[in-house]
Amino acid sequence: MDTRKLFMDAARHAAHFRQATGNRAHHPLRDYAASVAEFSEDLPEKPLPAPDVLEHLVETAEPGLHLMTGPRFMGWVIGGSHPVGVAADFLTSAWGQNAGNHIATPSAAAAEKVSAGWLLELLHLPSECSVGFVTGATVANFTCLAAARGQVLRAAGWDADADGLFGAPPITVLIGDDAHTTVFSVLQFLGLGHDRVVRMRTDDQGSVTKSAFSEAIAAVAGPCIVILQAGQINTGAFDDFAGIIPMAKSRKAWVHVDGAFGLWAQASSRRRHLSFGVEQADSWATDGHKWLQTPYDSGYAIVRNEIAHRQAMTIAASYLPLAVEGERDPSHYVPELSRRARGFATWAMIKHLGREGIQALVDGACDAAVAIAAPLAVEPGIAVINDMVLNQAIVRFGDDLAAERGDILTSQIIAALQRDGTIFVGGATWRGRQVMRISVCNYQTDCHQASIVSDAILRTYRDERTSLSRN
């Protein structure tokens, strides 16, 4: 096999896909059923030359790929997989390193150690924190809350790592009504239950207020975990960290912050006020494949108490190297032993962008979101129903119509935009009504792209509104 040519062919296909971004519709060109039909064949009996396999994969897969790397993909809060991070990820795959421990792969462990320090500095979090490089915010939340579970039970005289949860003192979990659905799933995975929580009321932006928290914490006795949010998934809103965290600490609660994308406000001098006080928490979860624009499989579990973090995650076996004081084994901070070397892409992106570039990226996305929302907000019959504090906008169409007709119109506009492919946006239910979600999180989305987005939405709205009136 000519490995050099095979890898060069793969790079050529990758570059072609990216270079075609500006000319492709922001939706797959082939649906799921057709994609299954294209991939389906009998189990191969004989080998196929590697170049033929690669060509067949590209031909079969690309029509069913979404343009998630495109500048007008705004359906979910995901980054654009910056070319520098992708190139580092190419090398990560080619190097084929298992990043479980620093003896096997010193460079992978070193890249994580240095990147962890950079992340803490960028996000203005305590320098003593430990950082686990995980798949994304869901596993970051899992990792942090596993550390929280162990620590609050140890403080109550129970070793959950050794004895499990059978007979353990009950843990009260306080969480906002508008927390992300994956956090409830994580509580399920950890044996804390997705429904066995105390849900705190939120304001019209989805934020937990100081008064709501005060009411909830007053009824708590025993071990307690408080889950707060930096960047509500629909509105971009932040909980009142400065008001809530000191109250939680006075009751010896562990405070965890789900900051999948919103924690990156800490990297911007213009947005840092939104997350004021967040550094007082005990743990934080965030993503690299959102605002840092790393490729997928990149999230960070950040824990103030390194011992609690390691106790929750360390895997020990006689064939594994013993931990040495001052040396960092990547597997001690994540649920996996065997995994790819995630630190290289993070290191490359921070090295490429630097502090100034990351701040510009965050601010640029937020500015673009405001530029999209502004012309929509002044159009009769359209309502932007969240405060434009970050990168999220939720929009309702037919605001002057009966609620049910507004729901229909909003759904029709989302569907029409997805068919057209100029942009990609998604829908959601907010306070019982259908809304369009606009999430700006791509390094390519500037004010010019924002203008294309708002023009496409207004054009589609006017067309659908006229059609609805005729019916």
C-alpha positions in Angstrom: 0.0 0.0 0.0 1.3 3.5 -0.9 0.5 5.2 2.4 1.8 8.6 1.4 -0.5 8.7 -1.7 -3.5 7.4 0.3 -3.1 10.1 2.9 -2.6 12.8 0.3 -5.8 11.6 -1.5 -7.7 11.8 1.8 -6.4 15.4 2.3 -7.3 16.3 -1.2 -10.9 15.1 -0.7 -11.1 16.9 2.6 -9.9 20.2 1.1 -12.3 19.9 -1.8 -15.2 19.4 0.6 -14.2 22.5 2.5 -13.5 24.6 -0.5 -17.0 23.9 -1.9 -18.6 25.3 1.3 -19.6 28.6 -0.2 -21.4 27.0 -3.1 -23.3 24.2 -1.4 -26.7 24.3 0.2 -26.8 24.2 4.0 -28.6 20.9 4.1 -27.8 17.3 3.1 -28.3 16.5 -0.6 -29.4 12.9 0.2 -31.8 11.9 3.1 -31.3 9.1 5.6 -33.3 6.4 3.7 -31.4 7.1 0.5 -28.1 7.1 2.4 -28.8 3.7 3.9 -29.7 2.4 0.4 -26.4 3.8 -1.0 -24.3 2.2 1.8 -26.1 -1.1 1.9 -24.4 -4.1 0.2 -23.6 -7.7 1.1 -20.7 -8.3 3.5 -17.5 -8.0 1.3 -15.9 -11.4 0.8 -12.6 -10.2 -0.7 -10.2 -7.3 0.0 -10.6 -4.1 -2.0 -7.6 -1.8 -2.7 -7.3 1.1 -0.2 -7.6 3.8 -2.9 -10.8 2.3 -4.1 -12.2 2.1 -0.6 -11.4 5.8 -0.1 -13.0 6.9 -3.4 -16.1 4.8 -2.7 -16.5 6.2 0.8 -16.3 9.8 -0.5 -18.8 9.1 -3.3 -21.2 7.4 -1.0 -21.0 9.6 2.1 -20.6 13.2 0.9 -24.2 13.6 -0.5 -25.6 12.7 2.9 -23.4 15.1 4.8 -24.7 18.3 6.3 -22.8 21.5 5.8 -22.2 21.9 9.5 -18.9 23.6 8.7 -20.6 26.3 6.7 -20.9 29.9 7.8 -24.7 29.9 7.8 -25.3 26.7 9.8 -27.2 27.9 12.9 -29.4 25.0 13.9 -27.4 24.1 17.0 -24.6 25.7 19.0 -21.6 24.0 17.2 -18.4 25.3 15.9 -17.0 25.1 12.4 -14.1 22.7 12.9 -11.4 25.2 12.1 -8.8 24.0 9.5 -6.0 24.3 12.0 -7.7 22.0 14.5 -8.7 19.6 11.7 -5.1 19.4 10.5 -3.9 18.7 14.0 -6.7 16.1 14.3 -5.4 14.5 11.0 -2.0 14.1 12.6 -3.6 12.8 15.8 -5.3 10.0 13.9 -2.1 9.3 11.9 0.1 9.2 15.0 -2.4 6.6 16.4 -1.5 7.3 20.1 -3.5 5.9 23.0 -3.5 8.9 25.4 -4.1 6.9 28.5 -0.9 7.6 30.3 2.2 9.8 30.1 4.6 6.8 30.0 3.2 5.5 26.8 2.7 8.9 25.1 4.7 11.7 26.7 3.8 14.2 24.1 0.0 13.6 24.3 0.1 14.0 28.1 2.3 17.1 27.8 0.0 18.7 25.2 -3.0 18.2 27.6 -1.1 19.5 30.6 -0.1 22.7 28.8 -3.5 23.2 27.1 -5.2 22.7 30.5 -3.2 25.6 31.9 -4.0 27.8 28.9 -7.7 27.0 29.2 -7.9 27.9 32.8 -6.2 31.2 32.1 -8.4 32.0 29.1 -11.6 31.2 31.1 -10.4 33.0 34.2 -10.8 29.9 36.4 -8.6 29.0 39.4 -5.2 27.8 38.5 -5.4 24.8 40.8 -8.2 23.2 38.9 -7.7 19.9 37.1 -8.9 19.4 33.5 -10.1 16.2 31.9 -10.2 16.1 28.1 -13.5 14.4 27.2 -15.7 13.9 24.2 -17.9 16.9 24.8 -20.0 18.8 27.3 -22.3 15.8 28.1 -19.3 13.7 29.3 -17.8 16.8 30.9 -20.9 17.2 33.0 -20.8 13.5 33.8 -17.2 13.7 35.0 -17.7 16.8 37.1 -20.9 15.5 38.7 -19.2 12.2 39.4 -16.6 14.1 41.4 -19.3 16.1 43.1 -21.3 13.0 44.1 -18.2 11.4 45.6 -17.1 14.5 47.5 -20.5 15.4 49.1 -21.0 11.8 50.2 -17.4 11.6 51.6 -18.2 14.8 53.6 -21.2 12.9 55.0 -19.1 9.9 56.0 -19.9 7.7 53.0 -17.5 6.3 50.4 -19.6 5.9 47.3 -16.6 4.8 45.2 -16.2 1.8 47.4 -19.7 1.1 48.6 -21.9 2.5 45.9 -25.1 4.3 46.5 -27.1 1.5 48.3 -27.7 2.9 51.8 -25.9 6.2 51.1 -27.2 9.4 52.6 -29.6 11.0 50.0 -28.2 13.8 47.9 -30.4 16.8 47.1 -29.8 18.1 43.6 -31.0 21.7 42.9 -31.3 22.5 39.2 -33.0 25.1 37.1 -36.2 24.4 35.2 -34.4 25.3 31.9 -31.2 23.3 32.3 -30.1 21.4 29.3 -31.6 18.0 28.8 -28.3 16.2 28.8 -27.7 17.3 32.4 -30.8 15.4 33.4 -29.5 12.4 31.5 -26.2 12.6 33.3 -28.0 12.6 36.7 -29.7 9.4 35.4 -26.4 7.8 34.5 -24.9 8.6 37.9 -27.8 7.0 39.8 -29.1 10.4 41.1 -32.2 10.2 38.9 -33.4 12.7 36.2 -36.7 13.3 38.1 -35.4 13.0 41.7 -34.3 16.6 41.7 -35.5 19.9 43.0 -36.3 22.1 40.0 -35.9 25.8 40.6 -38.1 28.3 38.9 -36.5 30.5 36.2 -37.2 33.9 34.8 -38.5 34.7 31.3 -34.9 34.2 30.0 -34.5 30.8 31.6 -32.2 32.0 34.4 -32.3 30.9 38.0 -32.6 33.9 40.2 -31.2 34.6 43.6 -34.7 34.6 45.2 -35.6 31.3 43.6 -32.4 29.7 44.8 -32.9 31.1 48.3 -36.3 29.5 48.5 -35.0 26.1 47.2 -31.9 25.9 49.4 -33.8 26.7 52.6 -35.4 23.3 52.5 -32.2 21.3 52.0 -30.7 19.2 54.7 -27.7 16.9 54.1 -25.5 16.5 51.0 -26.3 18.8 48.2 -25.2 19.5 44.6 -26.3 22.7 42.9 -26.3 22.8 39.1 -26.2 26.2 37.4 -25.9 27.3 33.8 -23.8 29.6 31.7 -25.6 30.1 28.5 -29.1 28.8 28.3 -29.5 26.8 25.1 -32.3 28.9 23.7 -31.7 32.4 25.1 -28.0 32.4 26.0 -28.9 33.6 29.5 -26.8 33.1 32.6 -27.8 32.2 36.2 -27.0 34.7 39.0 -23.6 33.2 40.0 -22.5 36.0 42.2 -25.8 35.9 44.2 -26.3 32.2 44.3 -22.9 30.6 44.7 -22.1 32.2 48.1 -25.4 31.0 49.5 -24.8 27.5 48.2 -21.3 27.4 49.7 -22.7 28.6 53.1 -24.7 25.3 53.1 -21.6 23.3 52.0 -23.1 22.4 48.6 -21.0 21.5 45.6 -21.7 24.0 42.8 -21.4 22.8 39.2 -21.8 25.0 36.1 -22.9 23.6 32.8 -21.1 26.1 30.5 -21.1 24.1 27.2 -20.8 27.3 25.2 -21.6 30.2 27.6 -18.5 29.7 29.7 -16.5 31.1 26.8 -17.9 34.5 27.7 -15.1 34.5 30.2 -12.7 34.8 27.3 -14.2 38.1 26.2 -13.7 41.4 28.1 -16.9 42.6 26.5 -19.0 39.6 27.7 -17.3 38.6 30.9 -19.8 40.6 33.0 -22.5 38.0 32.0 -20.6 35.2 33.9 -19.6 37.4 36.9 -18.9 35.2 39.9 -18.7 31.9 37.9 -15.2 31.3 39.1 -16.5 30.7 42.6 -18.0 27.3 41.6 -16.5 23.9 42.2 -16.7 22.5 38.7 -17.4 23.6 35.2 -18.2 21.7 31.9 -17.5 23.3 28.5 -16.9 22.3 24.9 -13.9 22.8 22.6 -15.9 21.9 19.5 -18.1 24.9 20.0 -16.4 28.2 20.4 -12.8 27.1 20.3 -13.7 25.5 16.9 -11.8 22.2 17.5 -13.1 19.2 15.6 -15.6 16.9 17.4 -14.6 14.8 20.3 -13.4 17.8 22.3 -14.8 18.8 25.7 -13.4 19.8 29.1 -14.3 18.7 32.6 -12.8 21.3 35.0 -12.8 20.6 38.7 -11.4 22.8 41.5 -10.7 19.8 43.8 -8.2 17.7 41.9 -8.2 14.9 44.5 -12.0 14.6 44.2 -11.7 14.6 40.4 -9.1 11.8 40.4 -10.9 9.7 43.0 -14.0 9.7 40.7 -12.1 8.8 37.5 -8.8 7.0 38.1 -8.5 3.5 36.7 -5.9 1.4 38.4 -4.4 -2.0 37.3 -1.2 -3.9 37.8 -0.1 -3.5 34.2 -0.6 0.3 34.2 2.2 2.7 35.4 1.9 4.0 38.9 1.1 7.6 39.4 4.2 9.7 40.1 4.0 13.0 42.1 4.0 15.9 39.7 3.2 13.9 36.6 -0.1 13.9 34.9 -1.8 10.8 33.4 -4.7 11.9 31.1 -6.8 8.9 32.1 -7.0 10.0 35.7 -9.4 12.8 34.8 -11.8 11.1 32.3 -14.0 8.0 32.2 -11.9 6.3 29.5 -8.6 4.5 29.6 -8.1 4.0 25.8 -8.9 7.1 23.8 -7.5 9.4 21.1 -5.0 12.2 22.1 -7.5 15.0 22.3 -5.0 17.6 23.5 -3.2 18.1 20.2 -6.2 19.8 18.5 -6.9 22.0 21.5 -3.2 23.0 21.8 -3.1 23.8 18.0 -6.2 26.0 18.1 -5.1 28.0 21.2 -1.6 28.3 19.7 -3.1 29.5 16.4 -5.7 32.0 17.7 -4.1 33.2 21.0 -6.0 35.1 23.6 -6.8 38.0 21.2 -8.1 35.7 18.5 -10.3 33.7 20.8 -11.8 36.9 22.2 -12.4 38.2 18.6 -14.0 34.9 17.7 -16.5 35.1 20.7 -17.2 38.7 20.1 -17.6 38.3 16.4 -20.3 35.5 16.8 -22.2 37.6 19.3 -22.0 40.7 17.1 -23.3 38.6 14.1 -26.2 37.3 16.2 -27.2 40.9 17.1 -26.9 41.8 13.4 -29.2 39.0 12.4 -31.8 39.8 15.1 -31.9 43.5 14.5 -33.8 43.6 11.2 -36.1 40.8 12.3 -37.1 42.7 15.5 -38.4 45.7 13.5 -40.4 43.6 10.9 -44.2 43.7 11.7 -45.3 40.3 12.9 -41.9 39.1 14.0 -40.8 39.0 17.6 -37.3 38.3 18.9 -38.3 37.1 22.3 -34.9 36.8 24.1 -32.5 39.5 25.3 -29.6 39.5 22.8 -26.8 39.0 25.4 -24.7 36.3 23.7 -24.9 34.3 20.4 -28.5 33.0 20.6 -31.7 34.4 19.2 -35.1 32.9 19.4 -37.7 34.2 17.0 -41.4 33.9 16.7 -43.4 34.6 13.6 -47.0 35.7 13.4 -46.7 37.4 16.7 -49.8 39.4 15.8 -51.8 36.2 15.0 -53.6 33.8 17.2 -51.1 31.6 19.1 -51.9 28.4 17.1 -51.5 30.2 13.8 -48.3 31.7 14.9 -47.0 28.2 15.7 -48.0 27.0 12.3 -46.4 29.9 10.5 -43.1 29.6 12.5 -42.9 25.9 11.7 -43.6 26.5 8.1 -40.8 29.1 7.9 -38.3 26.8 9.5 -39.2 24.0 7.1 -39.0 26.4 4.1 -35.6 27.7 5.1 -34.3 24.1 5.6 -35.5 23.2 2.1 -34.0 26.2 0.5 -30.6 25.6 2.0 -29.3 29.2 2.0 -29.1 28.9 5.8 -29.9 26.2 8.3 -31.9 27.0 11.4 -33.8 24.8 13.8 -36.9 25.0 15.9 -37.8 24.5 19.5 -40.6 25.0 22.0 -40.2 27.9 24.4 -42.7 28.7 27.0 -45.2 26.5 25.2 -44.9 28.1 21.8 -43.0 27.2 18.7 -39.9 29.3 18.0 -37.0 29.5 15.6 -33.5 29.1 17.2 -30.6 30.9 15.7 -27.2 29.9 17.1 -24.1 31.7 15.9 -20.9 29.8 16.7 -18.9 29.5 13.5 -15.5 31.3 13.0 -16.7 32.2 9.4 -19.9 34.0 10.4 -19.3 37.7 10.1 -21.6 40.6 9.6 -21.7 39.9 5.8 -22.9 36.4 6.5 -25.3 37.8 9.1 -26.9 40.0 6.4 -27.4 37.0 4.1 -29.1 35.1 7.0 -31.5 37.9 8.0 -32.4 38.6 4.3 -33.2 34.9 3.8 -35.4 34.8 6.9 -37.3 38.0 6.0 -37.8 36.8 2.4 -39.1 33.5 3.5 -41.3 35.1 6.2 -42.9 37.4 3.8 -43.6 34.6 1.3 -45.0 32.3 3.9 -47.1 35.0 5.5 -48.6 35.8 2.1 -49.4 32.2 1.5 -51.0 31.8 5.0 -53.2 34.8 4.3 -54.5 33.3 1.1 -55.4 30.1 3.0 
